[in-house]
Amino acid sequence: LVPRHKIARLGSVFLVRHGERLDHINPAWRVTAKNPFDSPLSDNGFQQARETGLRLRNERVHEIIASPFLRTLQTAVEIAKQTGCLVCLEYGIAEHILHEHFKKWQGRNRGKLEGVQKVDDYKVSPMSLEEACARFPGYIDKSYQSLGMTTFPETEEQLYERTNSIVERVSKRARRKCRNICIVSHQDPVEYMAHEIDPRGADDKFVSYCCISKAVLKNKSHKLVLQHDDSHLTSPEIPRNGT
């Protein structure tokens, strides 16, 4: 449990990365997947998501905003089970796929993927509102209007601009309405959003699976009091390549 004196003040913003991806521990999953870019969580990823929900249970979270990919929605729903919030699909904080990475993927997988007949014609498609409601009945906010959209693939600059725009608007709403908002996204978006919320207080730190960043209101602006923390996990991600 979170000590009472450490419970988030009203108007706080939480940034959470999704749990462990299945395709990162079992790359063969992509071969038969109908949507190779939309990996679900692994068993460990689900455990990480549940533990993150337990960590946030007493933080008075009022809203959960999640990227419309399966792994982020699965993570967000586990948090929703503990906080009692509905999950809002926000396309403006979706994963990014760089042009060069997408071209390399096409070259490696021509004629190999069973679930994708024509790799050159394949389009990356996140989950729609209708699909999310069917997959997670009772957990999706049907009334939420996404603040932004994205196209795939895109450049790093486009990712930076759209995620920073979304977190700026979300943090303003948290401050104005005195609501605690949890954003569930991906590694790079979470890193960019942390630096946008608190440019002076954010450090360059590894963004591990299901890590939590917490920004509280101080003198009408948000300040990070926790950044990319995964101490609540029994099986946290081990940084690769020394990062």
TATAZI-V994897 format. One record per residue. SS is DSSP state (H for helix, E for strand, L for the rest). Layout:
BEGIN
SS
SS
END
This chain:
BEGIN
L
L
L
H
H
H
L
L
L
L
L
L
E
E
E
E
E
L
L
L
E
H
H
H
H
L
L
L
H
H
H
H
L
L
L
L
L
L
L
L
E
L
H
H
H
H
H
H
H
H
H
H
H
H
H
H
L
L
L
L
L
L
E
E
E
E
L
L
L
H
H
H
H
H
H
H
H
H
H
H
H
H
H
L
L
L
E
E
E
L
H
H
H
L
L
L
L
E
H
H
H
H
H
H
H
H
H
H
H
L
L
L
L
L
L
L
L
L
H
H
H
L
L
L
L
L
L
L
H
H
H
H
H
H
H
L
L
L
L
E
L
L
L
L
L
L
L
L
L
L
L
L
L
E
L
H
H
H
H
H
H
H
H
H
H
H
H
H
H
H
H
H
H
H
H
H
H
L
L
L
E
E
E
E
E
L
H
H
H
H
H
H
H
H
H
H
H
L
L
L
L
L
L
L
L
L
L
L
L
L
L
E
E
E
E
E
E
E
L
L
E
E
E
E
E
E
E
E
E
L
L
L
L
L
L
L
L
L
L
L
L
L
L
END
